[in-house]
């Protein structure tokens, strides 16, 4: 007779943490897909920039949530929506450079090149993450909290792999090769507008 699997509290913590991560990072997956498309089509940003930037951004969001859960308000609630100005500014500058026809070698392309712009986009889109993570972290015992953070770290890897896979399709690459100079800045502008709109409606 095959014994039925035993569901432990640890299993529930892992499942719940995975669900929370997926629910709060759906929009981030779309951004990652565009970045990986850009990386394959033009070489910018480098793939390791995307991975490192994603880990750095999520790490900052988790750290801020942990501090908030401990009762330390690092960023006042009314200012959280202003994080949307980060990707908005990066996107607008990218569009201005594209409109001027500035070549990649003549000037850096903000918002798509380097670890910190990728991390900035992740952090800027993370207002919802902090709002969800903070009360969750307050309810967890230390062991469950450590397990949750580990699940989030694994989730970042899964998201990067999934974004890389989605960004590897040949048809999408062919589209991006012609429109990459405009596509990524447009995505960043849209992200910034959505964040600011959510804040205004909250």
C-alpha positions as CSV (number, residue, x, y, z in Angstrom):
1,X,0.0,0.0,0.0
2,X,1.3,3.4,-0.9
3,X,1.3,5.8,2.0
4,X,-0.5,9.1,1.4
5,X,1.8,12.1,1.3
6,X,2.0,14.0,4.6
7,X,1.3,17.7,4.2
8,X,3.3,19.7,6.8
9,X,3.3,23.3,7.9
10,X,6.5,23.7,5.9
11,X,4.7,22.6,2.7
12,X,1.9,25.0,3.3
13,X,4.4,27.8,3.9
14,X,6.2,27.0,0.6
15,X,2.9,26.8,-1.4
16,X,1.6,30.0,0.1
17,X,4.9,31.9,-0.4
18,X,5.0,30.7,-4.1
19,X,1.5,31.9,-4.6
20,X,2.2,35.3,-3.1
21,X,5.3,35.8,-5.2
22,X,3.6,34.8,-8.4
23,X,0.6,37.0,-7.7
24,X,2.6,40.1,-6.9
25,X,5.2,39.7,-9.7
26,X,3.0,39.1,-12.8
27,X,3.8,42.5,-14.2
28,X,7.5,42.0,-13.6
29,X,7.4,38.9,-15.8
30,X,6.3,41.0,-18.7
31,X,9.1,43.5,-18.2
32,X,11.6,40.6,-17.9
33,X,10.4,39.2,-21.1
34,X,10.9,42.4,-23.0
35,X,14.4,42.8,-21.4
36,X,15.4,39.3,-22.5
37,X,14.1,40.0,-26.0
38,X,16.2,43.1,-26.1
39,X,19.2,41.2,-24.8
40,X,18.9,38.6,-27.6
41,X,18.2,41.1,-30.3
42,X,20.8,43.8,-29.5
43,X,23.0,42.5,-26.7
44,X,21.6,45.1,-24.3
45,X,21.2,44.7,-21.4
46,X,23.5,41.8,-20.8
47,X,21.7,38.7,-19.5
48,X,23.6,38.8,-16.2
49,X,22.5,42.4,-15.8
50,X,18.9,41.3,-15.9
51,X,19.5,38.4,-13.4
52,X,21.5,40.6,-11.0
53,X,19.1,43.5,-11.3
54,X,16.1,41.4,-10.6
55,X,17.7,39.8,-7.5
56,X,18.9,43.2,-6.3
57,X,15.4,44.8,-6.8
58,X,13.5,42.0,-5.1
59,X,16.1,41.9,-2.3
60,X,15.4,45.6,-1.7
61,X,11.7,45.0,-1.7
62,X,12.0,42.2,0.8
63,X,14.3,44.2,3.0
64,X,11.9,47.2,3.1
65,X,9.0,44.9,3.9
66,X,11.0,43.3,6.7
67,X,11.8,46.7,8.2
68,X,8.1,47.7,7.8
69,X,7.0,44.5,9.5
70,X,9.3,45.3,12.4
71,X,7.5,48.6,12.7
72,X,10.0,50.8,10.9
73,X,8.3,52.9,8.2
74,X,11.1,53.5,5.8
75,X,8.9,55.1,3.1
76,X,5.6,56.9,4.1
77,X,2.6,55.3,2.4
78,X,1.7,58.5,0.5
79,X,5.2,58.5,-1.1
80,X,5.2,54.9,-2.4
81,X,3.4,55.8,-5.6
82,X,6.1,58.3,-6.5
83,X,8.3,55.3,-7.2
84,X,6.5,55.2,-10.5
85,X,8.5,58.2,-11.5
86,X,11.6,56.1,-11.8
87,X,10.6,53.9,-14.8
88,X,8.6,56.8,-16.2
89,X,11.7,59.0,-16.3
90,X,13.9,56.2,-17.7
91,X,11.3,55.5,-20.4
92,X,10.8,59.1,-21.4
93,X,14.5,59.6,-21.7
94,X,14.8,56.5,-23.8
95,X,12.0,57.7,-26.1
96,X,13.7,61.1,-26.5
97,X,17.0,59.4,-27.5
98,X,15.1,57.2,-30.0
99,X,13.3,60.2,-31.5
100,X,16.6,62.0,-31.9
101,X,18.1,58.9,-33.6
102,X,21.0,58.7,-31.2
103,X,22.9,55.5,-31.8
104,X,23.8,53.1,-29.0
105,X,27.5,54.0,-29.3
106,X,26.8,57.7,-28.9
107,X,25.0,57.6,-25.6
108,X,23.8,55.1,-23.1
109,X,20.3,53.9,-23.4
110,X,18.7,54.4,-20.0
111,X,16.4,51.9,-18.7
112,X,17.8,49.0,-20.7
113,X,21.5,48.8,-19.9
114,X,23.0,47.9,-16.6
115,X,22.2,46.2,-13.3
116,X,20.8,49.3,-11.5
117,X,18.2,50.4,-14.1
118,X,16.8,46.8,-14.1
119,X,16.8,46.9,-10.3
120,X,15.2,50.3,-10.3
121,X,12.3,49.1,-12.5
122,X,11.8,46.1,-10.2
123,X,11.7,48.3,-7.1
124,X,9.5,50.9,-8.7
125,X,7.0,48.3,-9.7
126,X,7.1,46.8,-6.2
127,X,4.7,49.0,-4.2
128,X,2.1,46.3,-4.3
129,X,4.8,43.8,-3.2
130,X,5.6,45.8,-0.1
131,X,1.9,46.2,0.7
132,X,1.4,42.4,0.6
133,X,4.8,41.3,2.0
134,X,4.7,43.5,5.1
135,X,1.6,42.0,6.8
136,X,2.6,38.5,5.7
137,X,6.0,38.8,7.3
138,X,4.4,40.1,10.6
139,X,2.5,36.8,11.0
140,X,5.4,34.4,10.3
141,X,7.6,32.7,12.8
142,X,11.4,33.1,12.2
143,X,11.7,29.7,10.6
144,X,8.7,30.2,8.3
145,X,10.0,33.7,7.5
146,X,13.4,32.3,6.4
147,X,11.6,29.7,4.3
148,X,9.5,32.3,2.7
149,X,12.5,34.5,1.7
150,X,14.1,31.3,0.3
151,X,11.0,30.7,-1.8
152,X,11.1,34.3,-3.1
153,X,14.8,33.8,-4.1
154,X,13.9,30.7,-6.0
155,X,10.9,32.5,-7.5
156,X,13.2,35.2,-8.9
157,X,15.2,32.4,-10.7
158,X,12.1,30.8,-12.1
159,X,10.8,34.3,-13.3
160,X,14.1,35.0,-15.0
161,X,14.2,31.6,-16.7
162,X,10.6,32.0,-17.8
163,X,11.2,35.5,-19.1
164,X,14.3,34.2,-20.9
165,X,12.2,31.4,-22.5
166,X,9.4,33.8,-23.5
167,X,12.0,36.1,-24.9
168,X,13.6,33.4,-27.1
169,X,10.8,33.0,-29.7
170,X,12.1,33.8,-33.2
171,X,9.0,35.8,-34.3
172,X,9.2,38.0,-31.3
173,X,12.9,38.5,-31.8
174,X,12.3,39.6,-35.4
175,X,9.8,42.2,-34.3
176,X,12.1,43.5,-31.5
177,X,15.1,43.8,-33.8
178,X,13.3,46.5,-35.6
179,X,11.5,48.2,-32.7
180,X,13.7,47.6,-29.7
181,X,14.8,51.2,-29.5
182,X,11.2,52.2,-28.9
183,X,9.7,49.1,-27.3
184,X,11.6,49.0,-24.0
185,X,11.2,52.7,-23.2
186,X,7.4,52.4,-24.0
187,X,7.2,49.5,-21.6
188,X,8.9,51.5,-18.9
189,X,6.7,54.5,-19.5
190,X,3.6,52.3,-19.3
191,X,4.9,50.8,-16.0
192,X,5.4,54.2,-14.5
193,X,2.0,55.4,-15.5
194,X,0.3,52.3,-14.1
195,X,2.1,52.7,-10.7
196,X,1.2,56.4,-10.5
197,X,-2.4,55.7,-11.4
198,X,-2.7,52.9,-8.8
199,X,-1.3,55.3,-6.2
200,X,-3.8,58.0,-7.1
201,X,-6.7,55.6,-6.9
202,X,-5.6,54.1,-3.6
